[in-house]
């Protein structure tokens, strides 16, 4: 049996080195990667790349970016507030990737014996070093309990059972993408076309495939923003950062006064316990991300604000880049 508390489902996904196709990864992942697509993850953040530090710095320096980052943070937190099972499924780095890979297995009708099954998802996650088969089984159990996936007969063989993502899981991805795309639309003109296409299943399936291809190749967002690793490897950690950003006015962003939130509010918003939040904030204070005078107020420090803005800039740029690739693939195949 599993529990819905962080005591039984630990707050961190196993930290394992991932393997990419460039490192000789063989197995189920190889059948999922398009042989005509060769993704160089390192090139994404080199000079001129879509996620280059200079592009992220340019974006963060744009007039209105701070307001956009605050709005995006508030919308992301509001979208997942109160959805405890959903939070447990996709609110940290490993769970987000597992949910995305589950959708990719479901949509990949171009692969023999395609479809989402527990065994396939365990194999993919194990080959990529995302998390252990035991963790995948726990996450799938939560996803079934929350009606994010359902067991159904395989279309090709009624004797076999496959897992089918429900609209809840697909919509959770749409919501996350929409928050980033709408937040970036005033800076990145490609966003408008993507926003208009979000309700189409064909575009969603192609976006899932583009994003999954990059994760198969070894992309990990926290490798680009290592300053947030402390938060990304905790249950609800990234949502704590977003909630702090959303609650901060101009003076709070500069550390001149406390953020307008509390431990209890952060616990409610992330579906975790007060003890969990207190421990996370204590670790964040020790690392210089925040200051907690008398262990009560929460004062943001430049290290946290800078890392949070960089994280959102990466999200803006990456989803716009992914949408551009998705449209190119659809146009190439006559599905645009």
MOZIGI-V958196 format. One record per residue. RES is the residue in three letters. NEAR is the number of other C-alpha atoms within 8 Angstrom. D_LAST is the distance of its C-alpha to the last C-alpha in whole Angstrom. Layout:
res->{RES RES}
near->{NEAR NEAR}
d_last->{D_LAST D_LAST}
This chain:
res->{UNK UNK UNK UNK UNK UNK UNK UNK UNK UNK UNK UNK UNK UNK UNK UNK UNK UNK UNK UNK UNK UNK UNK UNK UNK UNK UNK UNK UNK UNK UNK UNK UNK UNK UNK UNK UNK UNK UNK UNK UNK UNK UNK UNK UNK UNK UNK UNK UNK UNK UNK UNK UNK UNK UNK UNK UNK UNK UNK UNK UNK UNK UNK UNK UNK UNK UNK UNK UNK UNK UNK UNK UNK UNK UNK UNK UNK UNK UNK UNK UNK UNK UNK UNK UNK UNK UNK UNK UNK UNK UNK UNK UNK UNK UNK UNK UNK UNK UNK UNK UNK UNK UNK UNK UNK UNK UNK UNK UNK UNK UNK UNK UNK UNK UNK UNK UNK UNK UNK UNK UNK UNK UNK UNK UNK UNK UNK UNK UNK UNK UNK UNK UNK UNK UNK UNK UNK UNK UNK UNK UNK UNK UNK UNK UNK UNK UNK UNK UNK UNK UNK UNK UNK UNK UNK UNK UNK UNK UNK UNK UNK UNK UNK UNK UNK UNK UNK UNK UNK UNK UNK UNK UNK UNK UNK UNK UNK UNK UNK UNK UNK UNK UNK UNK UNK UNK UNK UNK UNK UNK UNK UNK UNK UNK UNK UNK UNK UNK UNK UNK UNK UNK UNK UNK UNK UNK UNK UNK UNK UNK UNK UNK UNK UNK UNK UNK UNK UNK UNK UNK UNK UNK UNK UNK UNK UNK UNK UNK UNK UNK UNK UNK UNK UNK UNK UNK UNK UNK UNK UNK UNK UNK UNK UNK UNK UNK UNK UNK UNK UNK UNK UNK UNK UNK UNK UNK UNK UNK UNK UNK UNK UNK UNK UNK UNK UNK UNK UNK UNK UNK UNK UNK UNK UNK UNK UNK UNK UNK UNK UNK UNK UNK UNK UNK UNK UNK UNK UNK UNK UNK UNK UNK UNK UNK UNK UNK UNK UNK UNK UNK UNK UNK UNK UNK UNK UNK UNK UNK UNK UNK UNK UNK UNK UNK UNK UNK UNK UNK UNK UNK UNK UNK UNK UNK UNK UNK UNK UNK UNK UNK UNK UNK UNK UNK UNK UNK}
near->{2 6 8 8 7 10 6 8 9 8 8 8 11 7 7 7 5 9 13 11 10 7 6 7 11 8 7 10 12 9 8 8 9 6 5 4 6 5 7 7 10 6 7 10 13 10 7 6 9 10 12 12 9 7 9 13 9 8 10 11 7 8 5 6 10 9 7 10 12 12 10 11 12 13 9 11 12 8 7 11 11 8 8 9 10 11 12 12 12 13 13 13 10 10 13 11 11 13 11 10 10 11 12 12 11 12 8 10 8 5 8 5 4 10 11 13 9 10 6 9 14 12 10 10 14 11 14 12 11 15 13 11 10 6 8 14 10 9 11 10 8 11 13 10 7 9 9 12 13 10 8 8 10 10 5 4 7 8 6 7 10 11 12 10 13 10 7 9 11 10 8 8 8 10 9 9 9 10 11 13 15 11 12 11 11 7 7 8 7 10 13 10 7 11 10 7 8 11 7 7 7 6 13 11 10 11 11 11 9 11 9 11 10 11 10 12 13 11 9 7 7 10 7 7 11 7 9 12 9 9 12 13 12 12 13 14 13 12 10 11 10 13 13 10 14 10 11 12 7 6 9 13 13 10 11 8 8 10 13 6 8 8 9 7 8 12 13 11 13 14 12 13 8 9 6 9 12 9 8 11 9 8 8 11 11 7 7 9 12 13 11 10 7 5 5 6 11 11 13 15 13 10 9 12 11 8 11 12 11 12 9 10 11 11 9 12 11 10 11 13 9 11 12 9 9 12 10 8 9 12 9 8 7 6 6 7}
d_last->{46 44 44 42 44 43 47 46 42 43 41 40 37 39 39 38 37 34 33 30 29 30 34 34 32 33 32 29 27 27 25 22 22 19 22 20 19 22 23 26 26 29 27 25 28 30 30 27 25 23 25 28 31 31 28 29 32 31 29 32 34 31 33 32 31 34 33 29 30 33 31 28 31 32 29 29 32 32 29 31 35 37 34 37 35 32 33 35 32 30 32 33 31 32 31 27 27 28 26 23 24 25 21 20 22 21 18 18 19 18 22 25 27 24 24 26 30 33 34 30 30 33 33 30 31 34 33 31 34 33 35 38 37 40 38 35 37 38 34 33 36 35 32 33 36 34 31 28 28 30 32 31 31 29 27 28 32 33 36 34 33 30 29 26 24 25 23 25 24 20 21 24 21 19 22 23 19 20 23 22 19 21 24 22 21 24 24 20 18 15 16 15 11 12 14 13 10 13 14 11 12 9 9 13 13 11 13 16 16 15 18 20 20 22 24 25 25 28 27 29 28 32 33 31 33 36 38 37 37 40 38 35 38 39 38 37 38 34 34 38 37 34 37 39 37 36 40 41 42 42 46 45 42 45 47 50 50 48 45 45 45 47 47 47 44 42 43 42 39 38 40 42 46 48 50 46 45 49 49 45 46 50 48 46 49 50 47 48 44 46 50 52 55 57 54 53 51 48 48 45 45 43 42 40 39 38 36 34 33 32 30 28 27 26 24 22 22 20 18 16 16 15 12 12 12 9 7 8 8 5 4 8 8 6 4 0}
